[in-house]
């Protein structure tokens, strides 16, 4: 009886121990994601006619900076390239790009014609050896940064299936002057901090700029003569329009989703209402 009881206790202990260790082995502790940026080869934009001006290199740098800044792409150092791209029309040697782990390849060429630039570009999948994008853009030299952002948007969209955001602007309040007499001006700039433009003189206090859904207008609050007034600024025409004076405004004005109305909150008595 004693031996039988001992064997029973041993068997029970073994089963409990085995069950515990088996369950422990099946536990998965997920603490964080592991997002690996996609390695992409961005070759220098070919510019045979105006190479000394460096426009092709400037466009290349902006494209690479945009993609790297998204955190989703890793532009490979050009020093690692094994193949030299001399023509955007030539089919790449895909093996030489796969060797350096490039999963995508960008090539482009500038052509100058009648005071306008044309950039022909292609995006390749180095593993399937297929073209993902083959397009061109025509532009004036002053718009080269916008074109670089637009191309970066196209690359971003083709490789992620998400809309790019590089060719966008940021509205903000630019401050200057001594601490006791700060001047605040309405301003806009590219999403990468370049091409900042002041839109107001700084004579009146301006606050809370908001873009319209189509990005062509700004609505903002200004205190002219001590009274809160709502304005609309047309970015293309550079014209300012007064919406009205709203002494009880408590919520920054902004456009409705369709861009046809302006929404704000006004204090009436002890409460606030949305208008």
C-alpha beads as a LAMMPS data file, in Angstrom:
LAMMPS data file: protein, C-alpha beads

275 atoms
274 bonds

1 atom types
1 bond types

-500.0 500.0 xlo xhi
-500.0 500.0 ylo yhi
-500.0 500.0 zlo zhi

Masses

1 110.0

Atoms # bond

1 1 1 0.000 0.000 0.000
2 1 1 2.803 2.397 0.924
3 1 1 4.691 1.729 -2.307
4 1 1 1.515 2.167 -4.339
5 1 1 0.840 5.495 -2.592
6 1 1 4.394 6.667 -3.232
7 1 1 4.099 5.808 -6.919
8 1 1 0.808 7.733 -7.106
9 1 1 2.339 10.842 -5.484
10 1 1 5.361 10.660 -7.807
11 1 1 3.122 10.320 -10.867
12 1 1 0.981 13.270 -9.767
13 1 1 4.076 15.441 -9.173
14 1 1 5.482 14.495 -12.587
15 1 1 2.253 15.389 -14.374
16 1 1 2.007 18.739 -12.596
17 1 1 5.644 19.564 -13.368
18 1 1 5.312 18.529 -17.027
19 1 1 2.118 20.559 -17.435
20 1 1 3.746 23.661 -15.924
21 1 1 6.871 23.483 -18.074
22 1 1 4.840 22.739 -21.207
23 1 1 2.622 25.766 -20.676
24 1 1 5.654 27.963 -19.998
25 1 1 7.205 26.893 -23.301
26 1 1 4.103 28.023 -25.196
27 1 1 4.041 31.523 -23.754
28 1 1 4.841 34.336 -26.255
29 1 1 5.777 37.692 -24.830
30 1 1 5.315 40.390 -27.488
31 1 1 6.842 43.632 -26.241
32 1 1 7.316 45.702 -29.402
33 1 1 7.162 45.622 -33.193
34 1 1 10.186 45.339 -35.432
35 1 1 9.786 47.563 -38.501
36 1 1 12.664 47.231 -40.950
37 1 1 13.071 50.162 -43.333
38 1 1 13.123 49.109 -46.983
39 1 1 16.588 49.464 -48.560
40 1 1 16.280 51.550 -51.725
41 1 1 18.918 52.688 -54.204
42 1 1 18.370 56.288 -55.301
43 1 1 20.797 57.037 -58.118
44 1 1 21.838 60.617 -58.840
45 1 1 19.543 62.315 -61.353
46 1 1 21.436 62.485 -64.650
47 1 1 21.935 66.078 -65.825
48 1 1 24.258 66.181 -68.834
49 1 1 23.504 69.743 -69.955
50 1 1 23.712 71.599 -66.648
51 1 1 25.731 69.227 -64.478
52 1 1 27.883 72.082 -63.194
53 1 1 24.795 73.695 -61.617
54 1 1 24.152 70.637 -59.482
55 1 1 20.378 70.620 -60.022
56 1 1 20.246 66.858 -60.562
57 1 1 22.165 66.219 -57.342
58 1 1 19.949 68.648 -55.399
59 1 1 16.778 66.861 -56.540
60 1 1 18.328 63.502 -55.617
61 1 1 19.185 64.681 -52.099
62 1 1 15.649 65.962 -51.429
63 1 1 14.072 62.694 -52.620
64 1 1 16.416 60.649 -50.423
65 1 1 15.839 62.940 -47.434
66 1 1 12.053 62.719 -47.784
67 1 1 12.032 58.930 -47.917
68 1 1 14.542 58.503 -45.089
69 1 1 12.582 60.931 -42.923
70 1 1 9.468 58.776 -43.204
71 1 1 11.222 56.000 -41.312
72 1 1 9.995 53.426 -43.840
73 1 1 12.948 53.581 -46.235
74 1 1 16.706 53.266 -45.997
75 1 1 18.471 55.027 -48.903
76 1 1 21.637 53.048 -49.547
77 1 1 24.914 55.002 -49.527
78 1 1 25.852 55.707 -53.194
79 1 1 29.429 54.618 -52.398
80 1 1 28.095 51.057 -52.169
81 1 1 26.674 51.089 -55.722
82 1 1 28.266 48.514 -58.042
83 1 1 26.591 49.708 -61.239
84 1 1 26.652 53.164 -62.826
85 1 1 23.419 54.396 -64.388
86 1 1 24.144 56.353 -67.586
87 1 1 20.671 56.346 -69.080
88 1 1 17.177 56.145 -67.624
89 1 1 16.126 54.131 -70.689
90 1 1 18.681 51.369 -70.134
91 1 1 17.469 48.276 -68.324
92 1 1 19.414 47.973 -65.044
93 1 1 21.711 45.111 -64.122
94 1 1 19.403 43.931 -61.360
95 1 1 21.853 41.448 -59.900
96 1 1 24.306 44.228 -59.031
97 1 1 21.564 46.001 -57.077
98 1 1 20.392 42.849 -55.321
99 1 1 23.950 42.211 -54.166
100 1 1 23.846 45.419 -52.102
101 1 1 20.380 44.446 -50.774
102 1 1 18.488 47.142 -52.684
103 1 1 14.851 46.094 -52.899
104 1 1 13.898 49.055 -55.102
105 1 1 15.829 51.194 -57.574
106 1 1 15.160 54.785 -58.678
107 1 1 16.686 56.296 -61.812
108 1 1 16.039 59.673 -63.447
109 1 1 17.334 62.058 -66.095
110 1 1 16.915 65.811 -66.634
111 1 1 16.329 67.284 -70.068
112 1 1 16.415 71.055 -70.664
113 1 1 14.130 72.439 -73.349
114 1 1 13.078 76.039 -74.033
115 1 1 13.620 77.382 -70.487
116 1 1 11.751 74.428 -68.986
117 1 1 13.017 71.262 -67.384
118 1 1 11.693 67.775 -67.968
119 1 1 12.602 64.962 -65.596
120 1 1 12.087 61.397 -66.802
121 1 1 12.158 58.849 -63.995
122 1 1 11.632 55.162 -63.317
123 1 1 11.129 53.032 -60.230
124 1 1 12.133 49.364 -60.370
125 1 1 11.494 46.293 -58.233
126 1 1 14.944 44.661 -58.196
127 1 1 13.603 41.188 -57.320
128 1 1 10.796 40.897 -59.867
129 1 1 12.860 43.024 -62.293
130 1 1 9.704 44.917 -63.247
131 1 1 9.062 48.635 -63.585
132 1 1 6.767 49.990 -60.875
133 1 1 6.581 53.517 -62.300
134 1 1 7.725 55.251 -65.478
135 1 1 6.739 58.888 -65.735
136 1 1 7.920 62.458 -66.297
137 1 1 7.305 65.966 -64.960
138 1 1 7.810 69.338 -66.662
139 1 1 8.727 72.299 -64.461
140 1 1 10.484 75.644 -64.167
141 1 1 13.749 75.775 -62.256
142 1 1 12.177 77.634 -59.319
143 1 1 9.877 74.637 -58.699
144 1 1 12.584 71.989 -58.477
145 1 1 11.984 71.304 -54.762
146 1 1 8.267 70.749 -55.355
147 1 1 9.087 68.306 -58.143
148 1 1 11.478 66.400 -55.860
149 1 1 8.720 66.146 -53.225
150 1 1 6.214 64.990 -55.845
151 1 1 8.545 62.223 -57.030
152 1 1 9.162 61.156 -53.417
153 1 1 5.377 60.998 -52.983
154 1 1 5.079 58.736 -56.023
155 1 1 7.808 56.394 -54.746
156 1 1 6.188 56.307 -51.303
157 1 1 2.769 55.488 -52.771
158 1 1 4.022 52.770 -55.136
159 1 1 5.947 50.980 -52.394
160 1 1 3.521 51.365 -49.463
161 1 1 0.083 51.738 -51.114
162 1 1 -0.375 54.830 -48.937
163 1 1 -0.684 58.439 -50.063
164 1 1 2.530 60.443 -49.813
165 1 1 2.759 63.655 -47.813
166 1 1 6.062 65.213 -48.902
167 1 1 4.611 67.788 -51.318
168 1 1 2.606 69.479 -48.574
169 1 1 2.897 72.664 -46.531
170 1 1 2.700 73.608 -42.866
171 1 1 0.950 76.747 -41.617
172 1 1 2.447 78.288 -38.494
173 1 1 2.971 81.504 -36.531
174 1 1 6.474 82.946 -36.957
175 1 1 7.712 84.918 -33.950
176 1 1 10.465 87.515 -33.906
177 1 1 11.652 90.514 -31.905
178 1 1 12.620 90.985 -28.228
179 1 1 10.867 88.998 -25.490
180 1 1 8.839 92.009 -24.339
181 1 1 7.705 92.986 -27.855
182 1 1 7.224 89.766 -29.797
183 1 1 5.911 90.081 -33.345
184 1 1 3.753 87.243 -34.646
185 1 1 3.220 86.700 -38.358
186 1 1 1.204 84.173 -40.298
187 1 1 3.557 81.950 -42.328
188 1 1 3.752 78.760 -44.371
189 1 1 6.610 76.422 -45.290
190 1 1 7.222 73.076 -46.951
191 1 1 6.846 70.023 -44.726
192 1 1 10.657 69.685 -44.584
193 1 1 11.058 73.217 -43.209
194 1 1 12.187 74.829 -46.476
195 1 1 10.683 77.737 -48.465
196 1 1 9.248 79.593 -45.468
197 1 1 7.078 82.565 -46.525
198 1 1 5.640 85.283 -44.270
199 1 1 2.033 86.119 -45.166
200 1 1 1.191 88.982 -42.776
201 1 1 3.042 92.126 -41.705
202 1 1 3.012 91.499 -37.957
203 1 1 1.075 94.682 -37.216
204 1 1 -1.766 92.682 -35.652
205 1 1 -1.648 89.576 -33.464
206 1 1 -2.472 86.414 -35.453
207 1 1 -3.282 82.946 -34.102
208 1 1 -4.439 79.400 -34.974
209 1 1 -4.004 79.074 -38.780
210 1 1 -5.824 76.151 -40.405
211 1 1 -5.670 74.954 -44.023
212 1 1 -8.753 74.396 -46.143
213 1 1 -9.243 70.774 -47.309
214 1 1 -7.886 71.626 -50.777
215 1 1 -4.850 73.421 -49.306
216 1 1 -5.542 76.653 -51.223
217 1 1 -6.783 78.801 -48.337
218 1 1 -6.032 79.504 -44.684
219 1 1 -8.475 80.538 -41.979
220 1 1 -7.023 82.251 -38.919
221 1 1 -7.818 84.485 -35.967
222 1 1 -6.467 88.033 -35.693
223 1 1 -6.875 90.669 -33.009
224 1 1 -7.222 93.936 -34.874
225 1 1 -8.017 96.889 -32.608
226 1 1 -8.297 94.438 -29.735
227 1 1 -11.237 92.593 -31.324
228 1 1 -11.053 88.932 -32.409
229 1 1 -11.680 88.732 -36.144
230 1 1 -11.695 85.687 -38.419
231 1 1 -9.898 85.967 -41.771
232 1 1 -9.420 83.834 -44.863
233 1 1 -6.142 84.064 -46.758
234 1 1 -6.052 82.917 -50.404
235 1 1 -2.576 81.444 -50.934
236 1 1 -2.590 81.744 -54.726
237 1 1 -3.938 85.308 -55.058
238 1 1 -2.386 86.452 -51.733
239 1 1 -5.654 88.193 -50.883
240 1 1 -7.153 88.405 -47.380
241 1 1 -10.893 88.372 -46.693
242 1 1 -12.670 89.249 -43.451
243 1 1 -15.230 86.696 -42.299
244 1 1 -16.394 88.779 -39.331
245 1 1 -15.787 89.972 -35.769
246 1 1 -16.564 87.471 -33.000
247 1 1 -15.979 88.837 -29.458
248 1 1 -17.030 85.609 -27.737
249 1 1 -14.968 83.167 -29.767
250 1 1 -13.654 80.235 -27.666
251 1 1 -12.696 77.685 -30.317
252 1 1 -10.189 78.256 -33.141
253 1 1 -11.948 78.647 -36.512
254 1 1 -11.468 75.890 -39.055
255 1 1 -12.960 74.723 -42.332
256 1 1 -15.671 72.109 -42.548
257 1 1 -14.637 68.827 -44.257
258 1 1 -16.103 69.984 -47.588
259 1 1 -14.365 73.384 -47.326
260 1 1 -17.609 75.326 -47.845
261 1 1 -18.139 76.492 -44.269
262 1 1 -16.129 77.720 -41.291
263 1 1 -16.703 76.177 -37.880
264 1 1 -16.072 78.003 -34.591
265 1 1 -17.313 78.114 -31.010
266 1 1 -18.791 81.265 -29.439
267 1 1 -19.531 81.949 -25.792
268 1 1 -23.149 82.891 -25.080
269 1 1 -23.989 83.520 -21.451
270 1 1 -22.517 80.750 -19.312
271 1 1 -22.029 78.275 -22.157
272 1 1 -20.490 77.949 -25.612
273 1 1 -22.191 76.974 -28.855
274 1 1 -20.755 75.640 -32.085
275 1 1 -21.370 77.721 -35.217

Bonds

1 1 1 2
2 1 2 3
3 1 3 4
4 1 4 5
5 1 5 6
6 1 6 7
7 1 7 8
8 1 8 9
9 1 9 10
10 1 10 11
11 1 11 12
12 1 12 13
13 1 13 14
14 1 14 15
15 1 15 16
16 1 16 17
17 1 17 18
18 1 18 19
19 1 19 20
20 1 20 21
21 1 21 22
22 1 22 23
23 1 23 24
24 1 24 25
25 1 25 26
26 1 26 27
27 1 27 28
28 1 28 29
29 1 29 30
30 1 30 31
31 1 31 32
32 1 32 33
33 1 33 34
34 1 34 35
35 1 35 36
36 1 36 37
37 1 37 38
38 1 38 39
39 1 39 40
40 1 40 41
41 1 41 42
42 1 42 43
43 1 43 44
44 1 44 45
45 1 45 46
46 1 46 47
47 1 47 48
48 1 48 49
49 1 49 50
50 1 50 51
51 1 51 52
52 1 52 53
53 1 53 54
54 1 54 55
55 1 55 56
56 1 56 57
57 1 57 58
58 1 58 59
59 1 59 60
60 1 60 61
61 1 61 62
62 1 62 63
63 1 63 64
64 1 64 65
65 1 65 66
66 1 66 67
67 1 67 68
68 1 68 69
69 1 69 70
70 1 70 71
71 1 71 72
72 1 72 73
73 1 73 74
74 1 74 75
75 1 75 76
76 1 76 77
77 1 77 78
78 1 78 79
79 1 79 80
80 1 80 81
81 1 81 82
82 1 82 83
83 1 83 84
84 1 84 85
85 1 85 86
86 1 86 87
87 1 87 88
88 1 88 89
89 1 89 90
90 1 90 91
91 1 91 92
92 1 92 93
93 1 93 94
94 1 94 95
95 1 95 96
96 1 96 97
97 1 97 98
98 1 98 99
99 1 99 100
100 1 100 101
101 1 101 102
102 1 102 103
103 1 103 104
104 1 104 105
105 1 105 106
106 1 106 107
107 1 107 108
108 1 108 109
109 1 109 110
110 1 110 111
111 1 111 112
112 1 112 113
113 1 113 114
114 1 114 115
115 1 115 116
116 1 116 117
117 1 117 118
118 1 118 119
119 1 119 120
120 1 120 121
121 1 121 122
122 1 122 123
123 1 123 124
124 1 124 125
125 1 125 126
126 1 126 127
127 1 127 128
128 1 128 129
129 1 129 130
130 1 130 131
131 1 131 132
132 1 132 133
133 1 133 134
134 1 134 135
135 1 135 136
136 1 136 137
137 1 137 138
138 1 138 139
139 1 139 140
140 1 140 141
141 1 141 142
142 1 142 143
143 1 143 144
144 1 144 145
145 1 145 146
146 1 146 147
147 1 147 148
148 1 148 149
149 1 149 150
150 1 150 151
151 1 151 152
152 1 152 153
153 1 153 154
154 1 154 155
155 1 155 156
156 1 156 157
157 1 157 158
158 1 158 159
159 1 159 160
160 1 160 161
161 1 161 162
162 1 162 163
163 1 163 164
164 1 164 165
165 1 165 166
166 1 166 167
167 1 167 168
168 1 168 169
169 1 169 170
170 1 170 171
171 1 171 172
172 1 172 173
173 1 173 174
174 1 174 175
175 1 175 176
176 1 176 177
177 1 177 178
178 1 178 179
179 1 179 180
180 1 180 181
181 1 181 182
182 1 182 183
183 1 183 184
184 1 184 185
185 1 185 186
186 1 186 187
187 1 187 188
188 1 188 189
189 1 189 190
190 1 190 191
191 1 191 192
192 1 192 193
193 1 193 194
194 1 194 195
195 1 195 196
196 1 196 197
197 1 197 198
198 1 198 199
199 1 199 200
200 1 200 201
201 1 201 202
202 1 202 203
203 1 203 204
204 1 204 205
205 1 205 206
206 1 206 207
207 1 207 208
208 1 208 209
209 1 209 210
210 1 210 211
211 1 211 212
212 1 212 213
213 1 213 214
214 1 214 215
215 1 215 216
216 1 216 217
217 1 217 218
218 1 218 219
219 1 219 220
220 1 220 221
221 1 221 222
222 1 222 223
223 1 223 224
224 1 224 225
225 1 225 226
226 1 226 227
227 1 227 228
228 1 228 229
229 1 229 230
230 1 230 231
231 1 231 232
232 1 232 233
233 1 233 234
234 1 234 235
235 1 235 236
236 1 236 237
237 1 237 238
238 1 238 239
239 1 239 240
240 1 240 241
241 1 241 242
242 1 242 243
243 1 243 244
244 1 244 245
245 1 245 246
246 1 246 247
247 1 247 248
248 1 248 249
249 1 249 250
250 1 250 251
251 1 251 252
252 1 252 253
253 1 253 254
254 1 254 255
255 1 255 256
256 1 256 257
257 1 257 258
258 1 258 259
259 1 259 260
260 1 260 261
261 1 261 262
262 1 262 263
263 1 263 264
264 1 264 265
265 1 265 266
266 1 266 267
267 1 267 268
268 1 268 269
269 1 269 270
270 1 270 271
271 1 271 272
272 1 272 273
273 1 273 274
274 1 274 275
